[in-house]
């Protein structure tokens, strides 16, 4: 989701599959933008911005009745430095609800 073209292709695939199979929404589970998680994950400081741009594009391309949820940590989305964001209103504008993952709240090891 790093490029406009990549985001658009992913959104197009989601929208096509959603329509084809009569789905009423999608749950996005990206663990976790701007934080390493598993040692093999690639982290980019632009992950939070790219994630938000993806969600905005997804919202614009799904039917108005479609629901978008996200699996998230117990803390707010991380900023470019991996710290909890102070303001997540833009995410609230495109997400219908959040599913809080708390299985590794205390620093689980992989």
C-alpha positions as CSV (number, residue, x, y, z in Angstrom):
1,X,0.0,0.0,0.0
2,X,3.0,2.2,-0.4
3,X,2.0,3.6,-3.8
4,X,-1.1,5.1,-5.2
5,X,-1.2,2.4,-7.9
6,X,-0.7,-0.4,-5.3
7,X,-3.5,1.0,-3.1
8,X,-5.9,1.4,-6.0
9,X,-5.2,-2.2,-7.2
10,X,-5.8,-3.6,-3.7
11,X,-9.0,-1.5,-3.3
12,X,-10.2,-2.6,-6.7
13,X,-9.7,-6.3,-5.8
14,X,-11.5,-5.9,-2.5
15,X,-14.4,-4.0,-4.1
16,X,-14.7,-6.7,-6.9
17,X,-14.6,-9.6,-4.4
18,X,-17.1,-7.9,-2.1
19,X,-19.6,-7.4,-5.0
20,X,-19.0,-10.8,-6.4
21,X,-19.6,-12.6,-3.1
22,X,-22.3,-10.3,-1.7
23,X,-20.2,-9.1,1.3
24,X,-21.4,-6.2,3.4
25,X,-17.9,-5.0,4.4
26,X,-14.4,-5.9,5.2
27,X,-12.1,-6.2,8.3
28,X,-8.6,-5.0,7.9
29,X,-5.9,-6.5,10.0
30,X,-2.5,-4.8,9.6
31,X,-0.3,-5.5,12.5
32,X,0.7,-2.8,13.1
33,X,1.4,0.3,10.9
34,X,4.8,1.8,11.9
35,X,5.6,-0.9,14.4
36,X,7.7,-4.0,13.8
37,X,5.6,-6.7,15.3
38,X,7.2,-9.9,13.9
39,X,11.0,-9.5,13.5
40,X,10.7,-10.2,9.7
41,X,8.2,-7.4,9.1
42,X,9.3,-4.4,7.1
43,X,8.4,-1.1,8.8
44,X,8.3,2.2,7.0
45,X,7.7,5.6,8.7
46,X,5.1,6.3,6.1
47,X,3.0,3.3,7.1
48,X,0.4,5.3,9.1
49,X,-0.2,7.8,6.3
50,X,-0.3,5.1,3.7
51,X,-2.8,3.1,5.8
52,X,-5.0,6.1,6.2
53,X,-4.9,6.8,2.4
54,X,-5.8,3.2,1.8
55,X,-8.8,3.4,4.1
56,X,-10.0,6.6,2.5
57,X,-9.8,5.1,-0.9
58,X,-11.5,1.9,0.2
59,X,-14.3,3.9,1.8
60,X,-14.7,5.9,-1.5
61,X,-14.9,2.7,-3.6
62,X,-17.2,0.5,-1.5
63,X,-20.9,1.0,-1.5
64,X,-22.2,3.5,1.1
65,X,-23.7,0.7,3.2
66,X,-20.5,-1.3,3.4
67,X,-18.8,-1.5,6.8
68,X,-15.1,-1.3,7.3
69,X,-13.5,-2.4,10.5
70,X,-9.9,-2.8,11.6
71,X,-8.2,-5.0,14.1
72,X,-6.0,-2.7,16.2
73,X,-3.9,-2.6,19.3
74,X,-5.2,-1.5,22.7
75,X,-3.4,1.8,22.1
76,X,-4.1,4.4,19.4
77,X,-2.6,4.0,15.9
78,X,1.1,4.7,15.8
79,X,2.6,7.7,14.2
80,X,5.6,7.8,11.9
81,X,7.9,7.3,15.0
82,X,5.9,4.3,16.3
83,X,4.3,6.3,19.2
84,X,0.6,6.4,19.8
85,X,-1.1,9.2,17.8
86,X,-2.7,12.1,19.6
87,X,-5.4,12.5,17.1
88,X,-7.1,9.6,15.2
89,X,-10.2,11.5,14.0
90,X,-9.3,10.9,10.4
91,X,-9.4,7.1,11.0
92,X,-12.7,7.5,12.7
93,X,-14.1,9.2,9.6
94,X,-13.5,6.0,7.5
95,X,-13.8,3.1,10.0
96,X,-17.2,1.9,11.3
97,X,-15.7,0.1,14.2
98,X,-12.5,-1.4,15.7
99,X,-11.7,-4.8,17.0
100,X,-9.2,-4.5,19.8
101,X,-6.5,-7.2,19.8
102,X,-5.0,-7.5,23.3
103,X,-3.3,-10.9,23.1
104,X,0.2,-9.3,23.1
105,X,-0.5,-6.1,25.2
106,X,2.4,-6.9,27.5
107,X,4.9,-7.5,24.8
108,X,4.4,-11.0,23.5
109,X,7.4,-12.7,21.8
110,X,7.2,-14.3,18.4
